Amino acid sequence: MNIGLVTSYVIGGILLIGILAMNMSLSNSSTELTLTQTTREKAKGVQEFITHDIQKMGYNREGKTTPILEVGESNRIVFYSNIDDTESNQNTNVEKITWEFPGASLDNGNPNAYELVRTVEHLDTGNIEKTPIRLGVTNFEIKYFDEYGKSLSDAMSPPLSSSELTNVVQLYITLELQSSAKINQNTGAGGFVRTIWEKRFSPPNLEDI
């Protein structure tokens, strides 16, 4: 037996395995980077949508809406706002806005993902606009506070009563999105890229309501 030849084969095999492992690692890293970027871009769009609505809670061109909050639950909020009033579309028509989760399952490859649903009811016409956000939302949670700066553990206990709704001055929203594909298809229930956004809101129209 040619010991030198056998040794060469062994070394060559080890090198080949190392190269394959490195290529697989690079491929997984590239996939993770792509999924992370895509998921973050989706989350950014949803964040801007939520921020727009929450900050205008209770807004009307001629003072505040009455009431402002109608429902305050962990995964559902209903409030009033002249949400479509702009300089180019000036009006005093109030809409009822609903954000709720979860909606229908997405069936997009990620069993954790559901629709986040935004509904706008135009009270002057009765028209209802329903917008299911199908971008991989896996969690949407709202905490309510009756004082500024309270810790998360001191949030009010939902669902809020009618009297409690009038005391809300701050909200803390948590939004989580996950990718529709796994980083590694061989993993079990996990393996999806996650991005989490959290923000405390102090809508100006909730002051002294």
C-alpha positions in Angstrom: 0.0 0.0 0.0 1.3 3.4 -0.9 1.1 5.3 2.4 1.9 8.6 0.6 -1.0 8.1 -1.8 -3.5 7.2 1.0 -2.4 10.2 3.0 -2.9 12.5 0.0 -6.5 11.1 -0.4 -7.2 11.7 3.3 -5.9 15.2 3.2 -7.8 16.0 0.0 -11.0 14.7 1.5 -10.6 16.8 4.6 -9.9 19.9 2.5 -13.0 19.1 0.3 -15.2 18.8 3.4 -13.9 22.0 4.8 -14.6 23.8 1.5 -18.1 22.5 1.3 -18.8 23.5 4.9 -17.5 27.0 4.3 -19.6 27.3 1.1 -22.7 26.2 3.1 -21.9 28.6 5.8 -21.5 31.5 3.3 -24.8 30.5 1.7 -26.7 30.5 5.0 -25.2 33.8 5.9 -26.2 35.3 2.6 -29.8 33.9 3.0 -30.0 35.3 6.5 -28.8 38.7 5.4 -31.4 38.8 2.6 -34.2 37.7 4.8 -33.3 40.1 7.6 -33.2 43.1 5.2 -36.5 42.1 3.6 -38.2 41.6 7.0 -36.9 44.9 8.3 -38.2 46.8 5.2 -41.6 45.2 5.7 -41.6 46.1 9.4 -40.7 49.7 8.6 -43.8 50.2 6.4 -46.1 48.8 9.1 -44.4 50.9 11.7 -45.1 54.1 9.7 -48.7 53.1 9.2 -49.3 52.4 12.9 -47.5 55.6 14.0 -49.5 57.8 11.6 -52.8 56.5 13.1 -51.9 56.4 16.8 -50.5 59.9 16.8 -53.7 61.2 15.2 -55.9 59.5 17.7 -58.7 61.8 18.8 -57.8 64.4 16.2 -60.3 66.6 14.4 -59.8 69.8 12.5 -62.1 71.6 15.0 -61.0 70.2 18.3 -60.9 66.6 19.6 -63.3 63.8 18.9 -65.7 62.7 21.5 -65.1 60.0 22.6 -61.5 59.2 21.6 -61.1 55.6 22.7 -63.8 53.0 22.3 -62.0 49.7 22.9 -58.7 49.0 24.6 -57.6 45.4 24.5 -54.2 43.7 24.3 -54.5 42.9 20.6 -57.3 45.3 19.5 -57.8 49.0 19.7 -60.7 51.1 18.4 -60.6 54.9 18.4 -61.9 57.9 16.6 -60.0 60.4 14.4 -60.4 62.6 11.4 -57.7 60.4 9.9 -57.8 61.6 6.3 -57.8 65.4 7.0 -54.9 67.0 5.2 -54.2 70.4 3.8 -55.2 69.1 0.4 -58.3 67.3 1.7 -59.6 69.5 4.5 -62.7 68.1 6.2 -64.3 67.6 9.6 -65.6 64.1 9.0 -64.6 61.7 11.8 -63.7 58.0 11.2 -63.6 55.1 13.5 -60.3 53.3 13.3 -59.7 49.7 14.4 -56.4 47.8 14.6 -56.7 44.1 15.5 -54.6 41.0 15.6 -54.6 38.2 14.7 -56.6 38.1 11.5 -56.5 35.2 9.0 -53.5 32.9 8.8 -51.2 33.8 6.0 -50.3 30.3 4.8 -47.0 31.8 3.6 -44.7 29.1 4.9 -44.5 30.5 8.4 -47.2 29.0 10.7 -46.7 31.9 13.1 -47.7 34.7 10.7 -51.2 36.2 10.6 -52.9 39.2 9.1 -52.8 42.5 11.0 -56.1 44.2 10.1 -56.8 47.9 9.9 -60.3 49.0 9.5 -61.6 52.5 8.8 -65.3 53.2 9.1 -66.4 56.5 7.6 -69.1 57.6 9.9 -70.6 60.2 7.5 -71.2 57.7 4.7 -71.1 54.3 6.5 -68.4 53.1 4.1 -65.9 50.6 5.6 -62.4 50.2 4.3 -60.6 47.0 5.5 -56.9 46.7 5.0 -55.4 43.3 5.9 -51.6 43.7 6.3 -50.1 40.4 5.0 -46.4 41.0 5.7 -45.6 38.3 8.2 -46.8 39.8 11.5 -46.4 37.4 14.3 -47.2 39.6 17.3 -49.1 42.9 17.9 -49.6 43.9 21.5 -50.8 47.1 23.1 -50.2 48.3 26.7 -52.1 51.2 28.1 -51.0 53.7 30.8 -53.0 56.2 32.9 -49.8 58.1 33.9 -46.7 59.2 31.9 -43.5 57.1 32.2 -44.9 54.2 34.1 -42.9 50.9 33.7 -44.3 48.2 31.5 -45.2 46.1 34.5 -47.5 48.8 35.7 -49.7 48.9 32.6 -53.4 49.0 32.9 -55.1 45.6 32.8 -57.0 45.1 29.5 -59.8 45.0 28.4 -60.3 48.5 29.7 -63.6 49.7 31.1 -65.4 52.8 29.8 -64.0 54.8 32.7 -60.5 53.5 32.3 -60.5 54.4 28.6 -60.9 58.1 29.5 -57.8 57.9 31.7 -55.4 56.6 29.1 -52.5 59.0 28.3 -49.9 56.7 26.9 -49.7 53.5 24.8 -46.8 51.0 24.3 -47.0 49.0 21.1 -44.9 45.9 20.3 -44.8 44.6 16.8 -43.0 41.5 15.6 -42.6 40.3 12.0 -41.0 37.1 10.9 -39.7 36.0 7.5 -41.8 33.6 5.4 -38.8 31.4 4.7 -36.4 29.8 7.2 -32.7 30.5 7.3 -32.1 26.7 7.2 -34.9 24.5 5.9 -33.6 21.7 8.1 -34.5 23.4 11.3 -37.7 22.6 13.2 -40.4 25.0 14.1 -38.0 27.9 14.5 -35.4 29.2 12.1 -37.3 32.3 10.9 -35.7 35.7 10.9 -37.4 38.0 13.4 -37.6 41.8 13.7 -39.2 43.4 16.7 -40.3 47.1 17.0 -41.4 48.6 20.3 -42.5 52.2 20.9 -44.2 54.3 23.6 -46.8 56.8 22.3 -48.1 59.9 23.9 -50.9 61.0 21.5 -51.4 64.8 22.0 -55.2 64.5 22.0 -55.2 62.1 25.0 -53.9 64.9 27.2 -56.6 66.0 29.7 -59.3 64.0 28.0 
